[in-house]
Every structure is written in structure tokens, then in C-alpha cells.
């Protein structure tokens, strides 16, 4: 699967779980997914807190897990 096959969806971080995982409420419907930081966000040490607006890249094969690829500015 290439990077172009991923679906990007906007959402809001609801809860910070252990192990660098986050619970994210998507804007589309009442869908909650589990997400973690993408490699580039870990590399540049971008912090994500509950309440932040983010963009999540989700695989079309598993819509319950994704990677946080962008944190929007406040």
C-alpha cells in the first residue's frame, strides 16, 4: 500500500492513551478511532494534546486505526 492510498480525515483528539496512542473523534459522524503519531511528527517532536484538531490518515482496509499526520494551528 502506498501513501496515496490512505484516506485523510479531520478530527479532534479526545484522550491520550498509553504508548503514544490517542483516541480521536472524527468530524464525519460519531466515529471514534485509535491513532498514533506518524514518523515525521515523532521525528520533529510535535506535541499533541487532548482538544487539538488533527488530520488522520486512515487505511481503507481498517477504518478503526490511523496515523496523525498533521496538527492544526490554534
N, CA, C and O atoms as CSV, one atom per row, in Angstrom:
chain,resi,resn,atom,element,x,y,z
A,1,UNK,N,N,0.840,-1.163,0.000
A,1,UNK,CA,C,0.000,0.000,0.000
A,1,UNK,C,C,0.893,1.237,0.000
A,1,UNK,O,O,1.839,1.321,0.783
A,2,UNK,N,N,0.602,2.173,-0.854
A,2,UNK,CA,C,1.385,3.394,-0.916
A,2,UNK,C,C,0.729,4.488,-0.089
A,2,UNK,O,O,-0.399,4.349,0.383
A,3,UNK,N,N,1.465,5.576,0.071
A,3,UNK,CA,C,0.960,6.683,0.869
A,3,UNK,C,C,-0.267,7.322,0.220
A,3,UNK,O,O,-1.100,7.900,0.918
A,4,UNK,N,N,-0.387,7.226,-1.097
A,4,UNK,CA,C,-1.524,7.809,-1.802
A,4,UNK,C,C,-2.822,7.056,-1.591
A,4,UNK,O,O,-3.892,7.593,-1.880
A,5,UNK,N,N,-2.761,5.821,-1.092
A,5,UNK,CA,C,-3.966,5.031,-0.876
A,5,UNK,C,C,-4.675,5.359,0.432
A,5,UNK,O,O,-5.804,4.918,0.648
A,6,UNK,N,N,-4.022,6.136,1.318
A,6,UNK,CA,C,-4.606,6.442,2.607
A,6,UNK,C,C,-5.663,7.538,2.478
A,6,UNK,O,O,-5.551,8.422,1.629
A,7,UNK,N,N,-6.682,7.470,3.324
A,7,UNK,CA,C,-7.738,8.474,3.365
A,7,UNK,C,C,-7.423,9.457,4.484
A,7,UNK,O,O,-7.180,9.039,5.616
A,8,UNK,N,N,-7.422,10.760,4.191
A,8,UNK,CA,C,-7.186,11.761,5.231
A,8,UNK,C,C,-8.510,12.313,5.706
A,8,UNK,O,O,-9.346,12.739,4.909
A,9,UNK,N,N,-8.694,12.299,7.038
A,9,UNK,CA,C,-9.935,12.762,7.641
A,9,UNK,C,C,-9.619,13.718,8.781
A,9,UNK,O,O,-8.674,13.481,9.533
A,10,UNK,N,N,-10.392,14.796,8.928
A,10,UNK,CA,C,-10.174,15.701,10.061
A,10,UNK,C,C,-10.856,15.169,11.312
A,10,UNK,O,O,-11.849,14.445,11.238
A,11,UNK,N,N,-10.306,15.540,12.457
A,11,UNK,CA,C,-10.887,15.101,13.718
A,11,UNK,C,C,-10.306,15.879,14.879
A,11,UNK,O,O,-9.531,16.819,14.703
A,12,UNK,N,N,-10.707,15.457,16.088
A,12,UNK,CA,C,-10.245,16.106,17.307
A,12,UNK,C,C,-9.786,15.044,18.292
A,12,UNK,O,O,-10.452,14.024,18.472
A,13,UNK,N,N,-8.648,15.287,18.927
A,13,UNK,CA,C,-8.112,14.350,19.911
A,13,UNK,C,C,-8.969,14.446,21.174
A,13,UNK,O,O,-9.166,15.529,21.724
A,14,UNK,N,N,-9.473,13.301,21.621
A,14,UNK,CA,C,-10.327,13.255,22.801
A,14,UNK,C,C,-9.542,12.826,24.024
A,14,UNK,O,O,-9.726,13.387,25.104
A,15,UNK,N,N,-8.667,11.838,23.871
A,15,UNK,CA,C,-7.978,11.262,25.007
A,15,UNK,C,C,-6.591,10.791,24.586
A,15,UNK,O,O,-6.403,10.306,23.470
A,16,UNK,N,N,-5.626,10.936,25.484
A,16,UNK,CA,C,-4.279,10.424,25.247
A,16,UNK,C,C,-4.148,9.094,25.981
A,16,UNK,O,O,-4.225,9.051,27.209
A,17,UNK,N,N,-3.952,8.019,25.240
A,17,UNK,CA,C,-3.799,6.694,25.818
A,17,UNK,C,C,-2.316,6.404,26.035
A,17,UNK,O,O,-1.469,7.201,25.633
A,18,UNK,N,N,-2.000,5.301,26.650
A,18,UNK,CA,C,-0.611,4.937,26.881
A,18,UNK,C,C,0.073,4.471,25.611
A,18,UNK,O,O,-0.584,4.065,24.653
A,19,UNK,N,N,1.387,4.530,25.609
A,19,UNK,CA,C,2.153,4.025,24.483
A,19,UNK,C,C,2.114,4.902,23.253
A,19,UNK,O,O,2.321,4.404,22.146
A,20,UNK,N,N,1.855,6.197,23.405
A,20,UNK,CA,C,1.831,7.108,22.259
A,20,UNK,C,C,0.599,6.977,21.396
A,20,UNK,O,O,0.624,7.372,20.230
A,21,UNK,N,N,-0.484,6.431,21.934
A,21,UNK,CA,C,-1.732,6.277,21.181
A,21,UNK,C,C,-2.736,7.335,21.640
A,21,UNK,O,O,-2.681,7.812,22.774
A,22,UNK,N,N,-3.640,7.686,20.753
A,22,UNK,CA,C,-4.642,8.709,21.027
A,22,UNK,C,C,-6.010,8.215,20.575
A,22,UNK,O,O,-6.116,7.439,19.624
A,23,UNK,N,N,-7.049,8.664,21.256
A,23,UNK,CA,C,-8.427,8.401,20.820
A,23,UNK,C,C,-8.906,9.668,20.125
A,23,UNK,O,O,-8.840,10.760,20.688
A,24,UNK,N,N,-9.390,9.509,18.888
A,24,UNK,CA,C,-9.725,10.645,18.036
A,24,UNK,C,C,-11.181,10.552,17.612
A,24,UNK,O,O,-11.643,9.505,17.159
A,25,UNK,N,N,-11.899,11.661,17.765
A,25,UNK,CA,C,-13.296,11.784,17.310
A,25,UNK,C,C,-13.264,12.396,15.919
A,25,UNK,O,O,-12.834,13.539,15.760
A,26,UNK,N,N,-13.710,11.662,14.917
A,26,UNK,CA,C,-13.723,12.173,13.545
A,26,UNK,C,C,-14.891,13.122,13.352
A,26,UNK,O,O,-15.921,13.001,14.017
A,27,UNK,N,N,-14.722,14.074,12.430
A,27,UNK,CA,C,-15.794,15.028,12.140
A,27,UNK,C,C,-16.964,14.371,11.421
A,27,UNK,O,O,-18.107,14.806,11.560
A,28,UNK,N,N,-16.682,13.327,10.655
A,28,UNK,CA,C,-17.717,12.642,9.891
A,28,UNK,C,C,-18.437,11.642,10.793
A,28,UNK,O,O,-17.916,10.560,11.065
A,29,UNK,N,N,-19.621,11.999,11.250
A,29,UNK,CA,C,-20.389,11.091,12.092
A,29,UNK,C,C,-19.852,11.029,13.504
A,29,UNK,O,O,-19.093,11.900,13.929
A,30,UNK,N,N,-20.247,10.001,14.230
A,30,UNK,CA,C,-19.813,9.818,15.612
A,30,UNK,C,C,-18.761,8.722,15.699
A,30,UNK,O,O,-18.804,7.888,16.603
A,31,UNK,N,N,-17.822,8.719,14.769
A,31,UNK,CA,C,-16.823,7.664,14.706
A,31,UNK,C,C,-15.633,8.011,15.591
A,31,UNK,O,O,-15.067,9.101,15.497
A,32,UNK,N,N,-15.264,7.065,16.451
A,32,UNK,CA,C,-14.066,7.201,17.278
A,32,UNK,C,C,-13.038,6.206,16.749
A,32,UNK,O,O,-13.353,5.033,16.546
A,33,UNK,N,N,-11.813,6.670,16.527
A,33,UNK,CA,C,-10.758,5.771,16.079
A,33,UNK,C,C,-9.556,5.908,17.006
A,33,UNK,O,O,-9.453,6.863,17.776
A,34,UNK,N,N,-8.658,4.947,16.920
A,34,UNK,CA,C,-7.414,4.969,17.673
A,34,UNK,C,C,-6.310,5.385,16.695
A,34,UNK,O,O,-6.223,4.863,15.584
A,35,UNK,N,N,-5.480,6.319,17.117
A,35,UNK,CA,C,-4.429,6.786,16.229
A,35,UNK,C,C,-3.125,6.981,16.959
A,35,UNK,O,O,-3.092,7.100,18.184
A,36,UNK,N,N,-2.048,7.012,16.195
A,36,UNK,CA,C,-0.745,7.302,16.762
A,36,UNK,C,C,-0.041,8.290,15.856
A,36,UNK,O,O,-0.475,8.524,14.728
A,37,UNK,N,N,1.051,8.875,16.345
A,37,UNK,CA,C,1.776,9.873,15.571
A,37,UNK,C,C,2.510,9.231,14.402
A,37,UNK,O,O,3.041,8.127,14.518
A,38,UNK,N,N,2.534,9.926,13.290
A,38,UNK,CA,C,3.304,9.439,12.149
A,38,UNK,C,C,4.788,9.652,12.427
A,38,UNK,O,O,5.155,10.369,13.358
A,39,UNK,N,N,5.618,9.040,11.631
A,39,UNK,CA,C,7.059,9.097,11.842
A,39,UNK,C,C,7.631,10.495,11.772
A,39,UNK,O,O,8.526,10.828,12.548
A,40,UNK,N,N,7.143,11.318,10.870
A,40,UNK,CA,C,7.658,12.676,10.731
A,40,UNK,C,C,7.283,13.538,11.939
A,40,UNK,O,O,8.062,14.395,12.356
A,41,UNK,N,N,6.093,13.313,12.500
A,41,UNK,CA,C,5.693,14.083,13.677
A,41,UNK,C,C,6.508,13.667,14.898
A,41,UNK,O,O,6.818,14.506,15.743
A,42,UNK,N,N,6.860,12.390,15.003
A,42,UNK,CA,C,7.742,11.956,16.095
A,42,UNK,C,C,9.147,12.499,15.903
A,42,UNK,O,O,9.807,12.888,16.866
A,43,UNK,N,N,9.603,12.526,14.652
A,43,UNK,CA,C,10.956,12.987,14.346
A,43,UNK,C,C,11.152,14.444,14.744
A,43,UNK,O,O,12.192,14.797,15.299
A,44,UNK,N,N,10.167,15.294,14.467
A,44,UNK,CA,C,10.269,16.712,14.784
A,44,UNK,C,C,9.655,17.057,16.136
A,44,UNK,O,O,9.496,18.233,16.463
A,45,UNK,N,N,9.306,16.036,16.927
A,45,UNK,CA,C,8.812,16.178,18.306
A,45,UNK,C,C,7.623,17.130,18.403
A,45,UNK,O,O,7.603,18.033,19.240
A,46,UNK,N,N,6.637,16.919,17.542
A,46,UNK,CA,C,5.425,17.721,17.582
A,46,UNK,C,C,4.506,17.142,18.643
A,46,UNK,O,O,4.168,15.959,18.601
A,47,UNK,N,N,4.104,17.970,19.588
A,47,UNK,CA,C,3.272,17.539,20.704
A,47,UNK,C,C,1.800,17.607,20.322
A,47,UNK,O,O,1.358,18.543,19.655
A,48,UNK,N,N,1.052,16.602,20.757
A,48,UNK,CA,C,-0.392,16.560,20.526
A,48,UNK,C,C,-1.055,16.364,21.880
A,48,UNK,O,O,-0.701,15.454,22.630
A,49,UNK,N,N,-2.017,17.222,22.186
A,49,UNK,CA,C,-2.726,17.172,23.460
A,49,UNK,C,C,-4.217,16.960,23.214
A,49,UNK,O,O,-4.711,17.261,22.128
A,50,UNK,N,N,-4.934,16.449,24.205
A,50,UNK,CA,C,-6.398,16.344,24.055
A,50,UNK,C,C,-7.004,17.721,23.784
A,50,UNK,O,O,-6.665,18.706,24.440
A,51,UNK,N,N,-7.900,17.766,22.811
A,51,UNK,CA,C,-8.515,19.013,22.391
A,51,UNK,C,C,-7.945,19.572,21.108
A,51,UNK,O,O,-8.540,20.471,20.516
A,52,UNK,N,N,-6.797,19.060,20.657
A,52,UNK,CA,C,-6.177,19.540,19.422
A,52,UNK,C,C,-6.930,19.027,18.207
A,52,UNK,O,O,-7.437,17.906,18.203
A,53,UNK,N,N,-6.998,19.864,17.170
A,53,UNK,CA,C,-7.572,19.466,15.885
A,53,UNK,C,C,-6.459,18.832,15.061
A,53,UNK,O,O,-5.373,19.402,14.954
A,54,UNK,N,N,-6.711,17.667,14.478
A,54,UNK,CA,C,-5.692,16.932,13.740
A,54,UNK,C,C,-6.272,16.395,12.439
A,54,UNK,O,O,-7.488,16.332,12.261
A,55,UNK,N,N,-5.372,16.007,11.529
A,55,UNK,CA,C,-5.736,15.257,10.330
A,55,UNK,C,C,-5.184,13.855,10.487
A,55,UNK,O,O,-4.021,13.674,10.850
A,56,UNK,N,N,-6.019,12.861,10.214
A,56,UNK,CA,C,-5.649,11.464,10.422
A,56,UNK,C,C,-5.670,10.745,9.084
A,56,UNK,O,O,-6.636,10.853,8.329
A,57,UNK,N,N,-4.596,10.006,8.788
A,57,UNK,CA,C,-4.532,9.167,7.593
A,57,UNK,C,C,-4.984,7.766,7.992
A,57,UNK,O,O,-4.388,7.134,8.864
A,58,UNK,N,N,-6.052,7.287,7.339
A,58,UNK,CA,C,-6.667,6.006,7.674
A,58,UNK,C,C,-6.603,5.092,6.461
A,58,UNK,O,O,-6.846,5.520,5.332
A,59,UNK,N,N,-6.273,3.834,6.704
A,59,UNK,CA,C,-6.257,2.844,5.638
A,59,UNK,C,C,-7.692,2.489,5.245
A,59,UNK,O,O,-8.553,2.383,6.118
A,60,UNK,N,N,-7.964,2.304,3.969
A,60,UNK,CA,C,-9.325,1.904,3.574
A,60,UNK,C,C,-9.666,0.479,4.010
A,60,UNK,O,O,-10.832,0.086,3.979
A,61,UNK,N,N,-8.665,-0.291,4.415
A,61,UNK,CA,C,-8.912,-1.667,4.839
A,61,UNK,C,C,-9.263,-1.775,6.318
A,61,UNK,O,O,-9.999,-2.677,6.716
A,62,UNK,N,N,-8.743,-0.862,7.135
A,62,UNK,CA,C,-9.021,-0.866,8.566
A,62,UNK,C,C,-9.360,0.555,8.996
A,62,UNK,O,O,-8.462,1.373,9.201
A,63,UNK,N,N,-10.638,0.853,9.132
A,63,UNK,CA,C,-11.082,2.207,9.424
A,63,UNK,C,C,-11.107,2.520,10.919
A,63,UNK,O,O,-11.632,3.560,11.318
A,64,UNK,N,N,-10.551,1.642,11.748
A,64,UNK,CA,C,-10.555,1.876,13.189
A,64,UNK,C,C,-9.209,2.343,13.714
A,64,UNK,O,O,-9.082,2.626,14.905
A,65,UNK,N,N,-8.208,2.428,12.858
A,65,UNK,CA,C,-6.871,2.816,13.277
A,65,UNK,C,C,-6.265,3.743,12.238
A,65,UNK,O,O,-6.476,3.555,11.040
A,66,UNK,N,N,-5.505,4.753,12.689
A,66,UNK,CA,C,-4.899,5.677,11.746
A,66,UNK,C,C,-3.638,6.320,12.296
A,66,UNK,O,O,-3.235,6.074,13.433
A,67,UNK,N,N,-3.028,7.147,11.464
A,67,UNK,CA,C,-1.823,7.883,11.823
A,67,UNK,C,C,-2.135,9.371,11.813
A,67,UNK,O,O,-2.737,9.882,10.869
A,68,UNK,N,N,-1.723,10.062,12.870
A,68,UNK,CA,C,-1.889,11.512,12.917
A,68,UNK,C,C,-0.788,12.110,12.059
A,68,UNK,O,O,0.396,11.946,12.353
A,69,UNK,N,N,-1.182,12.808,10.990
A,69,UNK,CA,C,-0.194,13.340,10.060
A,69,UNK,C,C,-0.055,14.854,10.145
A,69,UNK,O,O,0.905,15.410,9.610
A,70,UNK,N,N,-0.995,15.538,10.807
A,70,UNK,CA,C,-0.931,16.997,10.863
A,70,UNK,C,C,-1.715,17.489,12.071
A,70,UNK,O,O,-2.837,17.044,12.314
A,71,UNK,N,N,-1.117,18.414,12.832
A,71,UNK,CA,C,-1.821,19.074,13.936
A,71,UNK,C,C,-2.067,20.516,13.498
A,71,UNK,O,O,-1.131,21.248,13.175
A,72,UNK,N,N,-3.348,20.913,13.491
A,72,UNK,CA,C,-3.701,22.258,13.027
A,72,UNK,C,C,-3.324,23.294,14.064
A,72,UNK,O,O,-3.321,23.032,15.266
A,73,UNK,N,N,-3.008,24.465,13.572
A,73,UNK,CA,C,-2.644,25.571,14.457
A,73,UNK,C,C,-3.886,26.091,15.163
A,73,UNK,O,O,-5.005,25.970,14.664
A,74,UNK,N,N,-3.666,26.662,16.317
A,74,UNK,CA,C,-4.798,27.156,17.116
A,74,UNK,C,C,-5.220,28.518,16.696
A,74,UNK,O,O,-6.157,29.077,17.267
